[in-house]
Amino acid sequence: MPASRAAPITAPACGRHCRLRAPRLASPHEKANSPMHRPDRRAFVIRLSALAALSGAGVALSACGGSDDNDDTPAPKYAYGVASGDPLADRVILWTHAQPPGSDADVPLVWEVARDAAFTQRVASGKTVASAAAGHTAKADATGLAPGQSYFYRFRHDVADESAVRLSPVGRTRTLPAAGATDLALAVLSCSNYPAGHFHVMGEVARSDAQFALHLGDFIYEYGAGGYASADAPAMGRVVQPTTECLTLADYRTRYAQYRSDPDIKVLAAALPLIAVWDDHEIANDAWTAGAENHDPATEGAFTTRRDAAMKAWHEWMPVRTPDATDLRKIYRSFDFGGLAALHMLETRVIAREKQISLADLANPATAQAAAAALSSPTRQLLGTEQLAWLQRQMAGSSATWQVLGQQVLMARMTAPVSVLSALNAANTTPEAQAAGMKAITDYLTARQVAAQNPAALTEAQRALLDTRRNPKLGYNLDAWDGYPAEREKVLASAAQLGKRLIVLAGDTHNAWSSQLTLMDGTVVGQEFATSSVSSPGMEEYLSALPPAQTQQIFMGVVDDLRYAETASRGFLMMRFTPAEARGQWHFVSTVKSASYTSTRSAPLAANLTQRTPQAA
């Protein structure tokens, strides 16, 4: 059921040292009917320690940190707000960051959960510590809650003085539903790159009727100032900190702190419980088990040292339950939404992923045979045997209507003929290169059209283009599941053999897609819905010479399993589940480069229990 709405409530006053209050926000109805979404929420982020506002859930929140007249112990700042995550039917993780000004001392905290924002109906409480060893972050697993309920939560400095100056901002969270759930709304996000643009998308999620938020990776990016997608950062005031590339634990902590200082992240974090996994940029670009494209051991040290620092920071700064404290790589875990959907969150980066195979190696006659053999190897791993066995057990033991995989990279076959891939080079945008690429695409699509209408009229050259032995199809991105076909087949075959209705959610590409999921023999076993990015640029930057509509047409014409594509807009995916259908709808913002923007939505795309192929709803 959609999250219930409460009348606007103001959190307790901050005491005489705080005078700033959060102004009234437009209601969801007013926001939806305004011609332009303006950045008003940025003006009321409370200085020093406050979360400014929660618009969509109808709550205005504020708190202060600083000195206090009644206690010699300095009050902590809650500079990055509060967050919740990894909800279960009876519990949820609560998160904050608390640190006294100019002090590295540990901060003892009390956490409180209540049915109302004034905390007159408290239902649970406990103690935790924002320790220096954890970068002054603090978590609590708030247990003893009721299923399918919304709650308010906050933290309080655990000292004798209980004045409002010791309080954190107030957040709102929700537990998973009890058995018999009939409606579920998940907001799916990916690729939030601070220097690339504003996080308007996160503000939109907070104002939506989503019950839970999923972040499928690249919550931060590791590059230094002037790195990937940073050209407009100085003008927007979004130059990354530290300005160097993230290598150490201190670097990653500083980067997470900067991201969590963003107003839209604060609003979303306090509005909805988050379920998250990492992708490569939480560590380094195109990471795999033993290295990454963006890591040079000769100048940056051992990859495992960097990886371990990055994972520690992620577990500190994200509101996640750590499944195995002895091995921080193991972030795969399941969530049951009242028997309606079972969500299995996967790790596809550093547990077992073998090194990516490059298209260049497949195209080079000197390396093609070895690269092709490695690509098609039946033992090639992405999840690894332990995680795959876990996933198979989870699906086999679940009676949920929908089995949903929340993971990082595209699972569907995004394959194109070599004749097209070899002619498209995003690094070469000369008129000659563009013309060659368009000719390769036109020739292939023309051959397909002739084959469909009058096969006898095919020329020998066209027959060669359609012959997969002479013109094989390869994934355009071998960092995705197309680079690990044997293990993809095992995952999809498991779902098919168990008779499960499978939905796969993906991020990573910065574009919106939906595809049917097929076995090697062409059998359709499920659907994939992939979200666009929060701010990272998509195909509109890499194929800038092509109009977006033409890019979409090319992908739809060349990729057999693709059913929907939007390659020019930033946004999020809203997934809605009922016993009868799973339905995806993409929400887009007009720009992330300026403070003002408009929003639009795609037509919904549904897959129901009797029709496996996505159809326009």
Buried (B, 14 or more C-beta within 10 A) or exposed (E): EEBEBBEBBBBBBBBEBBEBBBEEBBBBEEBEEEEEBEBBBBEBBBEBBBBBBBBBBBBBBBBBBBEBEEBEBBBBBBBBBBBBBBBBBBBBBBBBBBBBBEEEBBBBBBBBBBBEBEBEEEBBBBEBBBBEEBBBBBBBBBEEBEBBBBBBBBBBBBBEBBBBBBBBBBBBBBBBBBEEBBBBBBBBBBBBBBBBBBBBBBBBBBBBBBBBBBBBBBBBBBBBBEBBBBEBBEEBEBBBBBEBBBBBBEBBBBBBBBBBBBBBBBBBBBBBBBBBBBBBBBBBBBBBBEBBBBBEEEEBEEBEBBBBBBBBBBBBBBBBBBEEEEEBBBBBBBBBBBBBBBBBBBBBBBBBBBBBBBBEBBBEEEBEEEBBEBBEEEEBBBBBEEBBEBBBEBBEEBEBBBBBBBBBBBBBBBBBBBBBBBBBEEEEBEEEBBEBBBEBBEBBBEBBEBBEEEEEEBEEEBBBBBEEEEBBBBBBBBBBBBBBBBBBBBBBBBBBEBEBBBBBBBBBBBBBBBBBBBEEEEEBBBBBBBBBBBBBBBBBEBBEBBEBEBBBBBBEBBBBBBBBBBBBBBBBBBBBBBEEBBBBBBBBBBBBBBEEBEBEEBEBBBBBEEEBEBEEB
